[in-house]
Amino acid sequence: MARHRHKGILGAIAQTQHDANKRRAAQMRAEAQHMRAIVVAQRQAEETRRTYERSLKADERERHRLYIEDRIAETDALNEDRSQQLATLSAILASTIAYGYVFDVHSLKEPLELPTFNPGMRPVKCVNRCKRAKLRFVSVESSNRRILELSHCQ
């Protein structure tokens, strides 16, 4: 089915070349169409990725907004509690002022009684590496002082 009808061998060669050119052109069109489809698919994938990233950012902003609203509501509730406590304390203060009662804070203090320090007898290491050396307080008769005395084993 060629356009040109040649007779003989030259006609057959021309027909074969013409058919090969048509197949090559069809193959090139098919490859070009396939490449266009790949480019379209890549663009759609990129657009889908960007849409997904935008939705992630929007979700993050929404979660942050809800967190802030929650913190504001919690703060308002705490402020309301503090206002009620302050009102209660103010009412208590106002009612006690009417009585004229004087409260001495120092009357609550209890005197601090500490026991007398007694160091006792403690074994200490001797310069001579003796295991029975002892450190003790000795009273000095000429004064009301006590001094330390180190007894060595000898």
Number of C-alpha atoms within 10 A of each C-alpha: 7 12 7 10 12 13 8 8 9 11 14 14 12 15 18 13 12 16 14 12 12 12 12 12 12 12 12 12 12 12 12 12 12 12 12 12 12 12 12 12 12 12 12 12 12 12 12 12 12 12 12 12 12 12 12 12 12 12 12 12 12 12 12 12 12 12 12 12 12 12 12 12 12 12 12 12 12 12 12 12 12 12 12 12 12 12 12 12 12 12 12 11 11 11 11 12 11 8 8 8 8 8 8 7 7 7 7 8 7 7 6 6 6 6 6 6 6 7 9 8 10 9 13 16 13 16 8 10 11 13 12 13 18 17 18 16 15 12 13 10 8 6 7 7 10 12 9 10 12 14 14 17 12 7
